Amino acid sequence: MGDPLDDDRLTLAGLLIESSVGLRSQLGQRLEDDCGLSLQWFDLLIRLARSPGHRLRMAELAAQTVLTPSGLTRAVDRLEEVGLIARTACPSDRRGAFAVLTDEGFRQVRTAVPIHLVHLEEHLTVLSESERSQLKELLRKIRDHVNPKARPSGELAPNPQP
């Protein structure tokens, strides 16, 4: 048995976290500078824009983000104040609510996406198309294991390996 300090799992988790932190920092600054949106706001808006009916239950939205429930509430409150998101009651659950993208929110995210894609391309060019595809599937597999509630409702679970 080797030294646990040299375990490859530590290296893998560290690289994953360091990559995520670096991407969030650089992408967040660029979005703020070029689009006037924080990465947190963009993350919420893009998730709603890509969801059926441009809406998600607050619990689903919370599961898909890095925000705590109270942090999500505060962020949605601010987005609601500036007219990018509206809250609507859930007809099947009086305690539940939907976050719904407004027309202005949709316009802002539509404007930001092409700019953000340029930013992403600048960082992802280090990977080939095949590597991007592999990485996406591997990250989805990890996400589904550690945070199954984050899987969007329309996304199918991966086929189990025999």
RADA-V125232 format. One record per pair of residues at least 12 apart in sequence whose C-alpha atoms are under 6 Angstrom apart, sorted by the first residue. I is the first residue (numbers start at 0). GAP is how many residues later the second one is. Records with the same first field share a line. If there is no record, write none. Layout:
I: GAP + GAP
This chain:
34: 77
53: 46 + 47
54: 44 + 45
55: 42 + 43
56: 40 + 41
57: 39 + 40 + 41
62: 86 + 87
63: 86
83: 18 + 20 + 21
84: 15 + 16 + 17
85: 13 + 14
86: 12 + 13
